[in-house]
Amino acid sequence: MSAVQHPITLPAGGEHSRARRPVKHRFDVLVVGAGAVGMSVAYGLARRGLSVCVADEGDIAFKASRGNFGLAWVQGKGAKCDDYAHWSIDAAGMWPDFAAELQQAGGVDVELSQPGGFTICTSAQEYEARVEMLTGMQRRLAGKFAFEALSGPETQARLPQASAQIAGSTYCPLDGHVSPLKLLRALFTAFSGHRGVLCPHTAVRSLTARPQGGFTARTATGTIDADKVVLAAGLGSAALASDLGLEAPLHPIRGQLLITERTEPFLRYPTLHVRQTADGTIQIGDSKEDVGLDTGTTWEVLARIAQRAVLSFPALAGLRMVRGWGALRVMSPDGFPIYDESPRCPGAFLVTCHSGITLAPQHAGPVAEWIATGVRPDGIGGFTARRFHV
């Protein structure tokens, strides 16, 4: 048994939720990163009976999981990659049981709602391009994916709040949304309930494969030993991947978002750019900027996304904006996930994507099973980083 040479803090929800105490242990798996991806994988491993430690750098991290839009979304995902489309569609089907399981495990309602979702198109050109894209997706997926193309008046019949000025919309019955913050809380609580160990404010500085097997993570205050290690730290995975013979060609794309004051129930369906949360606020977003690691906001972009929201739903014009922020998407060169096990250091895994909310059930399910057993899930063989060298 090797030692974790610094205090461990267990997450809230367990019997010793606020206890800090030295723990000596060698873990079955160390997961680096406590965002939606890392915690989904960690929870999936812990519920299988493995001893799991999660190391997270804390407030200095970019926190994509806390800054995202909260959609559990299918339409458009995998329009150019059938494997990704199937992976996303299957995730949507897994979400009801996954949400119920998390609520039973820790009493946290993640506010899942899957009434279907709309993408509002404000111009004829945008509408025609989107319908063409989704028609191709529907044709290739042979009945597994379906959508409706709605004119402006047809959209208004379904969404009375929509403007008469829009060109049209697309609707997919598989789409929905959750609360990202409550999802994280539920994952932490359920992970704790399965005796998972969380090391907050513990940035992993290096990872070493030991000659006798297993891995050692070095932090500012000590070391953590584990038989397997999972890099799920988003953009932070890139700096550690080469230590283990993994490749993480990741780059950030910033999205800026706005939140309004609370208002009466306004929008039953989530849309790609506007959604109403369970507490009544309206969330507005979907900008895309290549600005490096800058998580700031700009008046120009916030004004543009607010203008689009009001053009789609005129009733929003009277609401006050109470908060705005920027967050960084974790993007691979082609936008699809990377799921890899190191050929040089077996037992070292990379799990990364920019759809950590949508794919959470897959990461807690088949991906965690792969890490635990070594049996790779069907349908994701093309998601290794080797594809970037073909």
Phi, psi and chi 1 to 4 in degrees:
 res  aa     phi    psi   chi1   chi2   chi3   chi4
   1 MET       -  126.0  -73.5  -65.9 -160.2      -
   2 SER  -102.8  163.7   53.7      -      -      -
   3 ALA  -102.5  142.2      -      -      -      -
   4 VAL   -85.7  109.8  178.0      -      -      -
   5 GLN   -94.0   43.9  -61.5  170.1    2.2      -
   6 HIS  -158.7  163.1   56.5  -80.1      -      -
   7 PRO   -64.3  148.0  -20.6   32.2      -      -
   8 ILE  -110.1  135.8  -60.6  -65.9      -      -
   9 THR  -109.8  123.2  -61.6      -      -      -
  10 LEU   -80.5  143.5  -64.3 -179.1      -      -
  11 PRO   -69.2  159.5   25.0  -32.1      -      -
  12 ALA   -60.2  145.9      -      -      -      -
  13 GLY   117.9  -22.5      -      -      -      -
  14 GLY   -94.2  173.2      -      -      -      -
  15 GLU   -61.2  -34.8  178.9 -178.0   -5.5      -
  16 HIS  -111.0   44.6  -53.7  -69.4      -      -
  17 SER   -59.6  -29.3   60.8      -      -      -
  18 ARG  -114.1   10.6  -61.5 -170.1 -179.0  -80.5
  19 ALA   -76.3  142.7      -      -      -      -
  20 ARG  -121.5  124.7  -64.9 -178.1   66.4   87.3
  21 ARG  -156.1  147.5   64.9 -167.6 -168.8  -80.1
  22 PRO   -66.0  138.3  -16.9   30.8      -      -
  23 VAL  -127.0  129.0  175.6      -      -      -
  24 LYS  -104.6  118.5  -67.8 -175.8  177.7 -178.2
  25 HIS  -167.2  148.9 -161.7   64.6      -      -
  26 ARG  -110.0  124.6  173.1  171.1  171.7  170.3
  27 PHE   -91.4  154.9  -63.0   94.9      -      -
  28 ASP   -66.8  -43.3  -67.7  -34.8      -      -
  29 VAL  -140.0  136.2 -173.4      -      -      -
  30 LEU  -107.0  125.7  167.5   65.8      -      -
  31 VAL  -107.0  125.4  176.4      -      -      -
  32 VAL   -98.6  111.4 -177.1      -      -      -
  33 GLY   116.5  125.7      -      -      -      -
  34 ALA  -115.7   34.3      -      -      -      -
  35 GLY   -85.1 -165.9      -      -      -      -
  36 ALA   -61.6  -38.7      -      -      -      -
  37 VAL   -68.7  -53.0  174.1      -      -      -
  38 GLY   -61.5  -42.6      -      -      -      -
  39 MET   -72.5  -31.3  -70.8  -51.4  -56.4      -
  40 SER   -64.8  -45.7  -65.0      -      -      -
  41 VAL   -63.4  -45.6  171.4      -      -      -
  42 ALA   -61.9  -44.0      -      -      -      -
  43 TYR   -62.5  -43.7  165.6   63.6      -      -
  44 GLY   -60.6  -36.8      -      -      -      -
  45 LEU   -72.7  -43.1  -68.7  166.1      -      -
  46 ALA   -64.9  -36.7      -      -      -      -
  47 ARG   -72.2  -12.9   74.2  178.9  177.8 -177.3
  48 ARG   -88.6    4.2  -73.7  166.3  172.4   77.5
  49 GLY    92.8    5.8      -      -      -      -
  50 LEU   -82.7  150.4  -80.5   70.9      -      -
  51 SER   -82.9  123.8   61.9      -      -      -
  52 VAL  -130.1  133.5 -176.3      -      -      -
  53 CYS  -116.8  136.0  176.1      -      -      -
  54 VAL  -112.9  123.7  176.2      -      -      -
  55 ALA  -107.0  128.6      -      -      -      -
  56 ASP  -135.4  139.7 -173.3   73.0      -      -
  57 GLU   -77.1  -10.0   60.9 -175.8  -11.9      -
  58 GLY    82.8 -141.3      -      -      -      -
  59 ASP   -68.2  -12.7  -70.4  -18.1      -      -
  60 ILE   -83.4   -5.7   62.5  173.0      -      -
  61 ALA   -75.0  165.0      -      -      -      -
  62 PHE   -82.1  -17.2  -70.3  108.6      -      -
  63 LYS    56.2   51.5  -60.7 -180.0 -178.3  174.9
  64 ALA   -57.9  -34.0      -      -      -      -
  65 SER   -68.5  -23.0  -61.4      -      -      -
  66 ARG   -95.4   -7.2  -60.2 -173.7 -174.9 -173.7
  67 GLY  -115.9    8.2      -      -      -      -
  68 ASN   -90.3 -178.4   71.9   84.9      -      -
  69 PHE   -87.9  -17.1 -156.8   60.0      -      -
  70 GLY    85.6   14.4      -      -      -      -
  71 LEU   -83.4  139.1  -64.2  177.6      -      -
  72 ALA  -106.0   92.4      -      -      -      -
  73 TRP  -120.9  145.9 -153.1 -110.5      -      -
  74 VAL  -122.2  -47.4  168.7      -      -      -
  75 GLN   -59.9  126.2   63.2  168.2  -63.1      -
  76 GLY    93.0  -21.6      -      -      -      -
  77 LYS   -78.7  119.5  -71.6 -169.1  173.8  177.8
  78 GLY    87.2   18.5      -      -      -      -
  79 ALA   -60.1  -25.6      -      -      -      -
  80 LYS  -117.5   11.9  -62.5 -179.4  179.7  179.6
  81 CYS  -152.2  103.5  175.9      -      -      -
  82 ASP   -62.1  -37.2  -69.5   -5.3      -      -
  83 ASP   -61.2  -40.4  -75.6  -14.2      -      -
  84 TYR   -69.0  -36.3 -173.4   44.8      -      -
  85 ALA   -62.0  -47.7      -      -      -      -
  86 HIS   -61.7  -42.4  -75.5  -67.7      -      -
  87 TRP   -61.0  -41.5 -169.3 -119.8      -      -
  88 SER   -72.3  -41.4  -60.2      -      -      -
  89 ILE   -63.1  -43.9  -69.5  167.1      -      -
  90 ASP   -63.3  -37.3  -69.8  -15.3      -      -
  91 ALA   -61.6  -42.5      -      -      -      -
  92 ALA   -60.0  -39.7      -      -      -      -
  93 GLY   -68.9  -25.8      -      -      -      -
  94 MET   -82.6  -17.4  -64.1  162.2   69.5      -
  95 TRP   -61.4  -41.9 -108.9  110.2      -      -
  96 PRO   -58.4  -46.3  -27.5   37.2      -      -
  97 ASP   -67.1  -37.2  -72.9  -16.5      -      -
  98 PHE   -64.8  -44.8 -175.6   57.8      -      -
  99 ALA   -63.4  -41.6      -      -      -      -
 100 ALA   -64.7  -39.0      -      -      -      -
 101 GLU   -64.6  -42.8  176.9 -175.1  -34.8      -
 102 LEU   -64.7  -39.5  -71.1  175.0      -      -
 103 GLN   -66.7  -39.1 -175.6  160.1   14.9      -
 104 GLN   -67.6  -36.7 -177.5  176.3   12.9      -
 105 ALA   -71.7  -34.5      -      -      -      -
 106 GLY  -137.8    1.6      -      -      -      -
 107 GLY    74.9   18.1      -      -      -      -
 108 VAL  -107.3  123.0  179.9      -      -      -
 109 ASP   -86.6  117.3  179.2    4.3      -      -
 110 VAL   -83.2    3.2  -59.1      -      -      -
 111 GLU    62.9   41.2  -62.2  173.5   -2.0      -
 112 LEU   -67.6  132.6  173.3   68.3      -      -
 113 SER  -139.9  124.7  174.9      -      -      -
 114 GLN  -127.4   63.1  -70.3  179.1  -60.2      -
 115 PRO   -83.6    3.1   33.4  -36.2      -      -
 116 GLY    96.9  163.7      -      -      -      -
 117 GLY  -139.8  153.8      -      -      -      -
 118 PHE  -113.0  146.7  -72.0   82.5      -      -
 119 THR  -113.4  115.5  -62.4      -      -      -
 120 ILE   -85.2  129.1  -55.1  -63.4      -      -
 121 CYS  -110.0  122.8  -59.4      -      -      -
 122 THR   -90.4  -10.4   57.3      -      -      -
 123 SER  -134.0  157.5   70.3      -      -      -
 124 ALA   -64.2  -36.8      -      -      -      -
 125 GLN   -64.0  -44.1 -177.5  179.5   10.7      -
 126 GLU   -63.0  -42.3 -179.7 -173.2    6.1      -
 127 TYR   -63.7  -47.2  177.2   65.7      -      -
 128 GLU   -63.9  -40.8  -69.5  167.1    4.3      -
 129 ALA   -65.4  -39.1      -      -      -      -
 130 ARG   -70.2  -43.2 -174.7  156.3 -169.1   88.7
 131 VAL   -61.8  -40.5  171.1      -      -      -
 132 GLU   -62.5  -44.2 -179.4 -179.4    3.2      -
 133 MET   -62.2  -48.1  176.1 -174.2   70.8      -
 134 LEU   -72.3  -28.5  -64.2 -177.3      -      -
 135 THR   -64.5  -42.2  -61.8      -      -      -
 136 GLY   -63.3  -40.9      -      -      -      -
 137 MET   -63.3  -43.7 -173.9  174.5  170.7      -
 138 GLN   -64.4  -39.9  179.7  173.7  -97.8      -
 139 ARG   -66.6  -43.3 -178.0  174.6   58.7 -109.8
 140 ARG   -72.0  -30.0  -68.1 -164.6  -39.4  -83.8
 141 LEU   -88.6    5.9  -64.9  177.1      -      -
 142 ALA    50.0   52.5      -      -      -      -
 143 GLY    89.8   -9.2      -      -      -      -
 144 LYS   -76.8  -26.8 -168.6  169.9 -178.1  178.5
 145 PHE  -120.0  134.3  169.3   78.5      -      -
 146 ALA  -139.0  150.6      -      -      -      -
 147 PHE  -148.3  168.0   80.3  102.2      -      -
 148 GLU  -120.1  135.4  -63.8  178.1   56.3      -
 149 ALA   -99.5  120.1      -      -      -      -
 150 LEU  -117.3  133.2  -55.7  171.8      -      -
 151 SER   -69.1  175.7   66.7      -      -      -
 152 GLY   -57.3  -53.5      -      -      -      -
 153 PRO   -61.8  -37.6  -27.6   36.7      -      -
 154 GLU   -65.5  -36.6  -71.5  171.5  -27.9      -
 155 THR   -64.2  -43.6  -58.2      -      -      -
 156 GLN   -62.1  -33.2  -79.8 -169.8  -65.1      -
 157 ALA   -65.3  -31.2      -      -      -      -
 158 ARG   -92.2  -33.2  -58.2  -88.3  -73.6  -85.5
 159 LEU  -125.7   85.3  -70.5  175.9      -      -
 160 PRO   -58.3  -21.2  -23.2   33.4      -      -
 161 GLN   -76.2  -15.3  -50.9   88.7  -16.4      -
 162 ALA   -68.5  148.6      -      -      -      -
 163 SER   -70.8  149.4  167.9      -      -      -
 164 ALA   -73.1   -9.3      -      -      -      -
 165 GLN   -89.5  -10.0  -55.1  -56.7  -46.6      -
 166 ILE   -72.2  156.7   65.1  168.7      -      -
 167 ALA   -81.8  -28.6      -      -      -      -
 168 GLY   160.1 -168.4      -      -      -      -
 169 SER  -155.9  166.4   68.8      -      -      -
 170 THR  -121.2  143.6   57.4      -      -      -
 171 TYR  -126.4  133.3  168.1   79.5      -      -
 172 CYS  -125.7  124.9  173.8      -      -      -
 173 PRO   -70.2  -10.6   24.9  -33.7      -      -
 174 LEU   -85.3  -13.3  -58.6  174.8      -      -
 175 ASP   -80.6  154.6  -67.8  -29.8      -      -
 176 GLY  -165.9 -166.5      -      -      -      -
 177 HIS  -154.1  161.9   56.5  153.1      -      -
 178 VAL  -139.3  173.3  -57.9      -      -      -
 179 SER   -89.1  113.7  166.2      -      -      -
 180 PRO   -60.6  -38.9  -19.9   31.3      -      -
 181 LEU   -68.6  -39.4  -65.4 -178.9      -      -
 182 LYS   -72.1  -30.1  -70.5 -168.0  174.7  179.4
 183 LEU   -62.8  -46.1  171.8   60.4      -      -
 184 LEU   -60.1  -44.5  -78.5  174.1      -      -
 185 ARG   -59.8  -43.3  173.8   69.9  177.2 -179.9
 186 ALA   -63.8  -40.9      -      -      -      -
 187 LEU   -66.4  -43.4  -72.5  168.3      -      -
 188 PHE   -60.3  -44.9  -77.7  127.2      -      -
 189 THR   -66.0  -45.5  -57.3      -      -      -
 190 ALA   -66.5  -38.4      -      -      -      -
 191 PHE   -60.8  -45.0  176.5   65.6      -      -
 192 SER   -61.5  -39.2  174.6      -      -      -
 193 GLY   -63.4  -22.1      -      -      -      -
 194 HIS  -100.5   23.7  -73.8  -80.4      -      -
 195 ARG    65.6   26.7  -56.2 -174.3   65.2   79.6
 196 GLY   -70.4  151.2      -      -      -      -
 197 VAL  -115.2  126.7  174.0      -      -      -
 198 LEU  -108.4  129.2  174.4   66.8      -      -
 199 CYS  -109.8   93.9  -62.0      -      -      -
 200 PRO   -79.7  162.5   31.0  -33.1      -      -
 201 HIS    51.5   39.7  -49.5  -66.5      -      -
 202 THR  -128.5   82.5  -55.8      -      -      -
 203 ALA   -73.3  128.4      -      -      -      -
 204 VAL   -82.2  120.1  174.0      -      -      -
 205 ARG   -89.3  -30.6  -66.0 -177.8  171.3  179.7
 206 SER  -158.4  158.4   67.3      -      -      -
 207 LEU  -130.2  133.7  -72.7  159.7      -      -
 208 THR  -128.3  132.6  -56.2      -      -      -
 209 ALA   -82.2  123.9      -      -      -      -
 210 ARG   -81.0  143.0  -61.4 -166.7  -54.9  -87.5
 211 PRO   -57.2  -33.9  -24.2   33.9      -      -
 212 GLN   -84.9    1.6   68.8  -86.0   26.6      -
 213 GLY   108.5  147.9      -      -      -      -
 214 GLY    89.6 -174.2      -      -      -      -
 215 PHE  -140.2  151.3  -58.2   88.1      -      -
 216 THR  -121.1  126.8  -64.2      -      -      -
 217 ALA  -102.5  129.7      -      -      -      -
 218 ARG  -103.0  129.3  -71.4  176.4  173.4   79.3
 219 THR  -120.1 -178.9   74.3      -      -      -
 220 ALA   -65.2  -24.5      -      -      -      -
 221 THR  -117.9    2.1   54.1      -      -      -
 222 GLY   163.7 -157.7      -      -      -      -
 223 THR  -129.8  155.3   61.2      -      -      -
 224 ILE  -129.9  127.1  -54.9  172.2      -      -
 225 ASP  -105.5  143.1  -69.8  -17.9      -      -
 226 ALA  -154.5  153.6      -      -      -      -
 227 ASP   -71.7  -34.1  -65.5  -25.6      -      -
 228 LYS  -133.3  158.3  -63.6 -180.0  179.9 -179.3
 229 VAL  -138.0  142.0   63.6      -      -      -
 230 VAL  -122.9  120.8 -179.4      -      -      -
 231 LEU   -86.8  113.1  -65.0 -175.8      -      -
 232 ALA  -140.1   40.6      -      -      -      -
 233 ALA  -100.4   23.0      -      -      -      -
 234 GLY    60.0 -131.3      -      -      -      -
 235 LEU   -61.9  -25.3  -64.4  168.4      -      -
 236 GLY   -70.5  -13.8      -      -      -      -
 237 SER   -69.4  -26.9  -66.2      -      -      -
 238 ALA   -61.2  -38.6      -      -      -      -
 239 ALA   -71.8  -21.3      -      -      -      -
 240 LEU  -101.5  -18.6  -63.4  169.1      -      -
 241 ALA   -61.3  -42.6      -      -      -      -
 242 SER   -64.9  -25.6   60.9      -      -      -
 243 ASP   -57.1  -28.5  -69.4   -9.9      -      -
 244 LEU  -113.7   11.8  -56.7  173.9      -      -
 245 GLY    73.7   24.2      -      -      -      -
 246 LEU  -107.6  159.7  -70.8  161.9      -      -
 247 GLU  -122.2  126.7 -175.0  179.6   -0.2      -
 248 ALA  -129.3   76.6      -      -      -      -
 249 PRO   -78.7   78.4   30.3  -34.0      -      -
 250 LEU  -110.4  147.0  -55.1  171.5      -      -
 251 HIS  -141.5  153.6   65.6  -81.2      -      -
 252 PRO   -90.9  141.7   31.4  -32.9      -      -
 253 ILE  -125.1  120.1  -66.3  -66.0      -      -
 254 ARG   -80.7  140.2 -177.5  172.8   70.3 -174.9
 255 GLY  -120.9  136.1      -      -      -      -
 256 GLN  -106.8  142.0  -63.6 -173.0   42.9      -
 257 LEU  -134.8  156.6  -61.3  100.1      -      -
 258 LEU  -128.4  149.6  -73.0  165.7      -      -
 259 ILE  -126.5  133.7  -74.0  -77.3      -      -
 260 THR   -93.3  172.5   73.4      -      -      -
 261 GLU   -62.7  163.1   63.0 -175.8  -36.0      -
 262 ARG   -67.5  145.0  -70.2  179.0  174.3   83.8
 263 THR  -143.7  169.9 -173.1      -      -      -
 264 GLU   -61.9  157.0  -66.0  -62.5  -42.1      -
 265 PRO   -48.8  124.7  -29.4   36.2      -      -
 266 PHE  -126.2  -37.0  163.2   79.3      -      -
 267 LEU  -137.9  105.0 -165.9   57.3      -      -
 268 ARG   -72.0  -31.6  176.0  172.8  175.3 -104.7
 269 TYR  -104.2  140.1  -62.2   91.2      -      -
 270 PRO   -73.2  148.9   28.7  -34.7      -      -
 271 THR  -123.6  167.7   77.8      -      -      -
 272 LEU   -64.3  -26.0 -172.4   60.3      -      -
 273 HIS  -114.3  -19.8  -56.6   94.0      -      -
 274 VAL  -140.7  134.2  178.2      -      -      -
 275 ARG  -146.0  151.5   74.8  179.8 -173.1   98.7
 276 GLN  -102.0  129.4 -174.4  163.7   29.1      -
 277 THR   -80.1  169.2   67.7      -      -      -
 278 ALA   -64.4  -24.7      -      -      -      -
 279 ASP   -91.2    5.3   64.9    5.1      -      -
 280 GLY   100.9   -9.7      -      -      -      -
 281 THR   -75.0  159.1   60.5      -      -      -
 282 ILE  -108.0  126.3  -54.5  -65.3      -      -
 283 GLN  -103.8  133.7 -171.6  168.7  -10.4      -
 284 ILE  -128.8  135.7  -58.8  166.0      -      -
 285 GLY  -172.5 -149.8      -      -      -      -
 286 ASP    87.9   32.5 -161.7   42.7      -      -
 287 SER   -83.4  158.6   67.4      -      -      -
 288 LYS  -138.1  119.7  -63.6  179.7  177.1   66.9
 289 GLU  -138.4  134.5  -56.0  167.5   88.4      -
 290 ASP   -95.3   90.7 -170.4   -8.2      -      -
 291 VAL  -128.6   23.8  -67.1      -      -      -
 292 GLY    71.6 -140.4      -      -      -      -
 293 LEU   -94.2   21.8  -61.4  176.0      -      -
 294 ASP   -81.1  116.2 -176.3   -3.9      -      -
 295 THR  -100.1   16.1   58.9      -      -      -
 296 GLY   -75.4 -177.0      -      -      -      -
 297 THR  -124.3  157.4   58.8      -      -      -
 298 THR  -130.9  143.2   63.7      -      -      -
 299 TRP   -60.9  -37.0  -75.7  111.5      -      -
 300 GLU   -59.4  -48.7  177.9 -174.7    4.7      -
 301 VAL   -72.7  -43.6  171.5      -      -      -
 302 LEU   -60.3  -38.7  -67.4  178.6      -      -
 303 ALA   -65.7  -37.8      -      -      -      -
 304 ARG   -67.8  -44.1 -173.3  175.3   74.9 -117.1
 305 ILE   -71.1  -31.5   63.7  175.7      -      -
 306 ALA   -67.8  -39.8      -      -      -      -
 307 GLN   -63.2  -42.9 -177.2  179.5   33.5      -
 308 ARG   -63.2  -41.0 -179.7 -171.5  176.7  102.4
 309 ALA   -62.0  -42.8      -      -      -      -
 310 VAL   -69.9  -35.6  171.7      -      -      -
 311 LEU   -62.5  -34.8 -179.9   60.1      -      -
 312 SER   -79.9  -39.3  -59.4      -      -      -
 313 PHE  -134.4   90.3  -60.1  103.4      -      -
 314 PRO   -56.6  -27.4  -25.4   34.4      -      -
 315 ALA   -63.4  -18.2      -      -      -      -
 316 LEU   -70.2  -18.6  -63.9  178.4      -      -
 317 ALA   -59.1  -26.8      -      -      -      -
 318 GLY   -89.9   -0.3      -      -      -      -
 319 LEU   -92.6  148.0  -66.6  178.0      -      -
 320 ARG   -87.9  139.3  -68.1  175.1  -64.4  179.2
 321 MET   -83.8  132.0  -59.7  -62.8  170.5      -
 322 VAL  -113.6  -13.6  -62.4      -      -      -
 323 ARG  -160.3  144.1 -174.7 -178.4  169.0 -145.9
 324 GLY  -140.2  149.4      -      -      -      -
 325 TRP  -157.2  165.0   69.5   91.8      -      -
 326 GLY  -117.2  147.2      -      -      -      -
 327 ALA  -142.7  156.1      -      -      -      -
 328 LEU  -106.7  121.9  -59.4  178.8      -      -
 329 ARG   -73.3  147.2  -62.0  176.1  179.9   89.6
 330 VAL   -99.2  104.0 -178.7      -      -      -
 331 MET  -112.9  133.8  -58.2  -62.5  -65.1      -
 332 SER   -85.1  170.7   67.6      -      -      -
 333 PRO   -56.5  -34.1  -30.2   37.4      -      -
 334 ASP  -105.0    1.6   58.0   11.4      -      -
 335 GLY    86.3   -3.4      -      -      -      -
 336 PHE   -98.7  164.6  -55.9  130.6      -      -
 337 PRO   -63.0  160.9  -19.8   32.2      -      -
 338 ILE  -121.4  119.3  -58.4  175.1      -      -
 339 TYR  -124.0  111.4  -57.3  131.3      -      -
 340 ASP  -138.3  148.3 -103.8  -20.8      -      -
 341 GLU  -114.7  136.3 -178.2  177.9    9.1      -
 342 SER   -66.5  127.3  171.4      -      -      -
 343 PRO   -71.6  -26.2   24.1  -31.8      -      -
 344 ARG   -82.2  -34.2 -168.5 -178.0   83.4 -161.7
 345 CYS  -129.5   77.7  -54.9      -      -      -
 346 PRO   -53.8  138.6  -25.1   35.3      -      -
 347 GLY   100.2   -7.6      -      -      -      -
 348 ALA  -102.9  125.0      -      -      -      -
 349 PHE  -122.7  150.3  -63.7   82.5      -      -
 350 LEU  -119.6  126.8  172.5   65.9      -      -
 351 VAL  -130.0  111.9  178.9      -      -      -
 352 THR  -150.0  146.1 -174.4      -      -      -
 353 CYS  -166.8  170.3   71.2      -      -      -
 354 HIS  -102.9    7.8   81.1  -79.4      -      -
 355 SER  -120.5   51.6  -64.1      -      -      -
 356 GLY   -65.1  -25.8      -      -      -      -
 357 ILE   -76.7  -55.2  -56.3  -59.9      -      -
 358 THR   -53.5  -43.7  -60.5      -      -      -
 359 LEU   -93.1    7.6  -62.2  178.8      -      -
 360 ALA   -53.6  -43.7      -      -      -      -
 361 PRO   -64.4  -32.7  -20.5   33.0      -      -
 362 GLN   -68.2  -38.3  -64.6  -79.2   27.9      -
 363 HIS   -71.8  -35.6  -65.0  151.8      -      -
 364 ALA   -77.8  -21.0      -      -      -      -
 365 GLY  -100.0  -97.8      -      -      -      -
 366 PRO   -60.3  -36.5  -26.3   35.2      -      -
 367 VAL   -68.7  -44.0  170.1      -      -      -
 368 ALA   -62.8  -37.8      -      -      -      -
 369 GLU   -62.9  -40.9 -175.4   71.8   12.7      -
 370 TRP   -60.8  -45.5  163.8   46.1      -      -
 371 ILE   -65.0  -38.0  -66.8  164.8      -      -
 372 ALA   -71.7  -38.5      -      -      -      -
 373 THR  -111.2  -19.8   66.4      -      -      -
 374 GLY    87.1    0.5      -      -      -      -
 375 VAL   -94.1  109.8  179.4      -      -      -
 376 ARG   -71.6  136.6 -167.4  178.2 -176.0   92.8
 377 PRO   -63.3  149.5  -17.1   28.3      -      -
 378 ASP   -64.6  145.7  -67.2  -24.7      -      -
 379 GLY    89.8   -4.7      -      -      -      -
 380 ILE  -119.2   16.4   65.8  166.3      -      -
 381 GLY   -61.7  -25.9      -      -      -      -
 382 GLY   -84.0    1.6      -      -      -      -
 383 PHE   -98.1   24.3  -67.5  145.9      -      -
 384 THR   -87.5  159.9   74.6      -      -      -
 385 ALA   -69.3  -11.9      -      -      -      -
 386 ARG   -61.9  -22.7  -66.8 -171.7  -65.5  -83.8
 387 ARG   -63.3  -22.3   69.5 -174.4 -173.6  -92.6
 388 PHE   -78.7   -3.6  -56.7  122.2      -      -
 389 HIS  -112.9    9.8  -59.1  -67.2      -      -
 390 VAL   -86.1      -  174.4      -      -      -
